[in-house]
Amino acid sequence: MQGLVKVAVDAMGGDNAPEEIVKGAVEAVCESKQIKVFLVGKEAAIRSELEKYSFDKERIEVVNADDVITNDEAPVMAIRRKKESSIVVAMNLVKQREADAFVSAGSTGAILVGGQLIVGRIKGIERPPLAPLIPTLKGVSLLVDCGANVDARSSHLVQFAKMGSVYMEHVMGVKNPKVAIVNIGAEEEKGNMLVKETYPLLKNCNEINFIGSIEARDIPTGMADVIVCEAFVGNVILKLYEGLGAALISKIKGGMMSSLRSKIGALLVKPALKKTLKSFDASEYGGAPMLGLNGLVVKTHGSSKSIEVKNSILQCIAFKEQEINEKIKENVLNQD
């Protein structure tokens, strides 16, 4: 079992746990021989789900955890008190180096707190951000931060830009990735106080390819590879992206079924349309990694189905193989 990427998966987190979580884990193991999964949660429930599938028994291990942290619990108190919860037990596997990564669709607050208190920050990283890949006309861009640091400072955003550049170059293969800061206009003098403070710091940062400001309407065009913002703005962008995408797909499907003529046309364009819509489906790109921790923590949507769970697990392969944490230490911290 040497050389496997070991991923601790919170089997009890999310709206569709444990059914979709277990299914996604099985699909990941069946798709890649590089993965071993620790399914962490209530053992009886997990094993009941596993009985539905055929898979390599040596590459899925069940780790019992009797408690579950819910979305309505105070994150700090829950992490400290529920030592036998699936999130805490799974994160401790990462802390103890028994697992390389942690994946969960559970409580965002608990995952953010646990990431810092249990897995721990890389020394010198001020604030770990959540950084999901979002689809664009040119492929994908990295949105950093989308939910971890609402009250960020300019120095945090500079580290976000550097970590995002490392991730896009070494995980996604984008050479010299273009970095932009979210703003309400292209002019350098525009923006709120945080943007105005951060812009010149990014402009004078030789370690990144900074191209200036980006307006929200330009994000889907793929104008930038790394999109930098604090978490309030990033979360609004992400949620609008997801909601608008779902609404457009619904309208397109409705239009195609509106008449006999449109139904005939739909049959002709279905293969090409399905491929195009799939490229704009956020679930195809896995979850949001929490950058700057001592181990990889990936947060997936609370409503995740098996495909997003599978892709979140598989994205851990490149993170480990490319030694992203070592590159962050080298390219982000050694330059500060």
N, C-alpha and C positions, 0 to 999 in steps of 0.2 A: 504493500500500500504506500510505498515511498513515492514522493513526488506529487501526490494528489493535493489538490486545493480543497481544504476542509472548511465547510461552511456550516455554521450553527444557525438553524432556522427556527424562529419562533412560530411553532405550529398552532398556537392558540390566539395569535394576534390577527385582527382584521374582521370585517363583516362576514367573511366566508370561511372562517376557520372552524374546524381543521380540514374540512373537505378539500377546498381549493388549494390550500397550502401544501397538504400532503401530495395531492395530484401534481402540483408544480414541481415539488421536490423529486418525485418519481420521474417526471418528464425530463428534468435536468440531468439526472443520473443516466437515463437511457440515451440522451442525446450526446453526452460527453463522458468519455472514460477518464477525464482528468479530475472529476468531481467526487468528493465524498460528503455526504450530508448528515449532520446530527439534527434530528427532529426533536425539538425540546418542547415538552408540554405534558399533558395528562396521558400517561402511557397507554391506558386501555383504549381511549378514544383514538389515539394515533394508530395503534396496531389494528384496530377495527377498520380504519380507512385503508391501511396498507394491504390488507387481505384482498382488496379489490384488484390489485395490480401484480404484474410480473416484473421483477427487476433484480439487479445484482444485490443480493442480501448483504454482501460484504461492504457495500458502499452506501448503505443507509443504516444509521444506528439511532435507536430511540433513547432519549435521555429524559427521565421523568422529572416533572416539575408540577407540583400540586396546585400552585396559585396562578391567577391571571390578573394582570393589571389592566383595568378598563379605562376608557377615555374620560370618564367623569371623575377620576381620582386625581388628587394633587400629585404631580409627577415626582417632586423631590421626596415627599413623604412616602409615596408608593415604592420608590426605588430603595429607600432606606429600611422600610418595614417589611416589605414582601421579598425576603431573601430567597424564597423558594418559588418565585414567579418565573414564568417561562422567559421573560425578558432578562431578568437578572441572572438566572442560571446559564442562559445562552451567552450572555456577554462575558460572564466569568470564564467560559471556555476560551474566548478570545484573549482575555487578560492573561490567562494561564498558558497561552500559546498552544492549547490543544486544538484550537480552530484558528483559521486565518481570517475569517470574516463572519459577520453576523447579518442576517436578513430578517426583516419583520414588517408586517402590515399593521402592526399594533399602534398603541398610543404614541403619537408624535412627540408629545412632551416628555413622556417617560424614556423614549429612545434618545432624545437629545440630552436629557439629564444623565441617563445611564452611560451614554457614550463618553461624557466628560468625567463622571465620577468613577466609573468602573474601568472602561477601556483606557481612558486618560488621553490628554492632549500630548502631541509631540512638543517637547520643550522648546519654547520660543514662539509657538503658534498662539496668538492672542484669542481668537474665536474660531472654532471649526464651523464652516458653513455647510448647508445642504445644497447639493449641486446636481439637479436633474438634467438629462439631455432632453431637448425639445426639438421636434421636427421643423425643418425649414425647406424652402425650395431647393437649397443646395445640399441638403443632407440633414445634419443636426447641429445645434449649438448648445453650449453649456450655460445654464442660467445659475448664477451664483451670487447671492444667496436666495433661496426660495422659502425660507421658513425658520431658520435657527436664530438669527440675530436681528431683532427689530430695531434695537437702538445701537446700531453699529457706529464706529468712528472711522475717520478717514484712513487710519493706519490699518484697520481691519480690512477695508475694501482693497487696499493695495495688496495685502496678503491673499485675499480672495482671487485677485487678478493673477497673481503669480502661481498659486496652486491650480487655478483653472487652466492656465497655459500648460503646466506640466501634465495635467490630466488629458487635455485634448491632444497634445503632441504624442504622448507615449501610450495612451490607451486607445485613442481614436485615430492615431496616425496622421494628424493634421500638422504639417510642417509650419513653423513660425505662425501659430494661430493669431488671428486678429482679435484684439481686445477692445471693447467699447463699454462706456458707462451709460446707464439709462438716464435720460434727461428729457426735458420738455421742449428741447430745441437743439439744433446743431451747433449754435454759437457757444464759444467757450465761457462767456460771461453769464449764461443762463443757468437756471437750476436753483435748488434750495441750498442752504448753508453747507450741508454735507457734500453735495456734488461739487460745489464751488471750492471746497477745501481739498477734495480728493482729486479733481481734474489735473491740477498742476503736478501733483505727486505721481500720478500715472504717466503724465506727459514726459516727466523727467526720469522715469524708471527704465533703465537700459535693458533690463531682463525680459521685458515684454514688448510685443508689437502693438502699441496703443494707437488706435485710429480715431479717438475722440468720442463724442457723444453719439448715442443712438436713440432715436425716438421709437416708441412702442410699435408704430406701424411698419417700421423697417426690420423688426426682429424676425417675422416670418419669411422675409426675403433671403435670410442668411448673410446679411451684410457683415455680421461679426461672428466669430467662432466662440468667443467667451463674452458673456453679457454680465456685467458687474452691477450690483445694486444691493441695498440693504433688504432685509427679509420681508418687510411690509410691502414694498414695491414688488419684489420678486414673487411673493405669494399671490398678489393680485394679478400679475402677468400670467402666472402659471394657471390659475383657476379660470381666468378669462379665456385663455388658450384652449383649455379642456372643454369648457362650456360651449364656446363658439364652434369648436370642431364637431362636437356631438350634435349641435343644432343644425349645422350645415349638412352633415351626413343625413340627418333625419329629413330635412327639406328635400335633398336630392332624391332620396328613396321615395318620398311621397310624390314628388313630381313625376318620377318614372312610372309610378303605378296609377297615375291619374286618368289615363285613357288607353284604349287598345293600341293606338299608334305609338304612344310612349313606351308601352310594355314591350312591343316588338323591338323598338330602338334600344331599350334597356338590355334585352338579350344579346344584342350585337356588341354593345360596349361593356358588358358586364366583366369580362376578363381584364381589360385594360383599367376599368374603373376600380375594380377590386384591388388591383396592384397599387394604384395611385393612392387610394384611401388607406391602404395598409401602411404605406410609408409615412402617413400623417397620424398614425395611431400611436399615442405615447406609450402604450403597454408593450410595444415592440422593442423599446429601448431600456427596459428594466426599471429599477428604482433610482432614488437619489442617494449617491454616496455622501457621507459626512466626512469631508476632507480635513486632514490635519490631526487625526487621532493615531494612537499607537497601533491600531488595527483597523480593518475596514468595517464600517457600519453602513448598511444600506437600508433606507426607509422606502417601502413601497406603499402605494395607495391603500387606504383602509378597505376599499372596495375591490381590491385586486382579485382577479381570476387566476387560474393556473398558469396562463401564458406569461403574465407579468411576474409571477413568482419564479417561474422557470428562468426567464431572462434576467431577473435580478440575481439569481444564483450564478448563472453563467457569466455575468459581467465581472464576477469576482476573479475569474481566471486571469484575465488581462491585468487586473490591478496587482495581483501577486507576481505574475511573470515579469511584468515591467518594473517591479520594485518601486511602486509609486511613492511610498513613504520615504524611502531612501532618497529618491529624487527630490522630494519636497524639502528634506533636510539640506540637501546639497544646493538646490537651485533657488530656494526661497529663503531659508534661514542664513545660509552662508553669505548671502548678498546684503543682508540687513546691516 
